[in-house]
Amino acid sequence: MDFYMQPGRFAGQYPTDDYTAAVYLVHQLSSSDEQMTPDEFRSAALLLRELLQKMKSATNVSVEALQTLQQAAQNIPGIGPLMFSQSNLPGTVATAAGGVMAAAKAKKVTDLLDLTTEQKAKLHAWANSRGTPGAQSAGKTFKGSIKIIAKEGQLFFEVPVTAVAKHYKILGAVGPTAAHIPVGNTKAALNQFAHLHANGATGALKFMGGNTVGAALAIGPQAYLDYSSSTTGTEFYNKSVYTQPTNIVSAAAGVGSGYALAGATAMLAIPAAPLVVVVAVGFLAGLAMQWAMVEFGVDKKIGNALRIESQQ
């Protein structure tokens, strides 16, 4: 080359198609020789996921090519099964969405009190004026409209709560009929957030968190993919014994962690955990089990043990 011509400059940016870019990213993320910073690795992984989603509706990429690329992405060490598995994605997204919904339904304690607007305003005004000159005592301010009780040597306002409060954990109490607000720290208590308790889900959130729906999301999408790409019942079975164990064990770990958390709180005689915590624990337990199954090759061992050898 040096004898006949001077080589041109190769540095720069070159246009490429989505499929070629995705293939390169899979190779880059799978290679232990690539020197990538954590930010570069994260950006490459997110770009690959975006490209895979985009190619699902592309007309210039065959189904076989996309399935091969999807499988290669799933085999990326560490992140592959968690980020690029089609089978696990619906269940993972549903669980994450459930956690977001549970967190979004949190309310301030003051919003759950069964008081008129005027009574709430008076209670907040009294709480904000504590310790200032001219502040009145609680007895003079409320004159019996809000009951004051003594409990374990401390004074509390006993305030009735709304009907929806039965779904919430309010100041440590699960679904109480009345909120016990400490007289000595009223302002902080009123502004504290109350979260749905472990069994407080309703409507779509309760439906999404049900064990039946969770099981369907865990195994249904992969079952469809295996069935649609199989020509015989034996082929479908053999694919399933390799792909489904991870989904089943992951779903079981998520559900089991919820029951374990409930059992632990009962054994230790502590209040039930908020729903958002239960969902988060189940989500992390499921992801951890997915990672462990793939990392230690348990899924392949189960598949090898259960598969049916084809008869020639």
Buried (B, 14 or more C-beta within 10 A) or exposed (E): EEEEEEEEEEEEEEEEEBBEBBBEBBEBBBEEEEEEEEEEBEEBBEEBBEBBEEBEEEEEBEEEEBEEBBBBBBEBEBBBBBBBBBBBBBBBEBBEBBBEBBBEBBBEBBBBBBBEEEBBEBBBEBBEBEEEEEEEEBEEBBEEEBEBEEEEEEBBBBBBBEEEBBBBBBBEBBBBEBBBBBBEEBBEBBEBBBBBBBBBBEEEBBEBBEEEBBBBBBBBBBBEBBEEEBEEEBBBBBBBBBBBBBBBBBBBBBBBBBEBBBEEBEEEEEBBBBBBBBBBBBBBBBBBBBBBBBEEEBBEEBBEEEBEEEEE
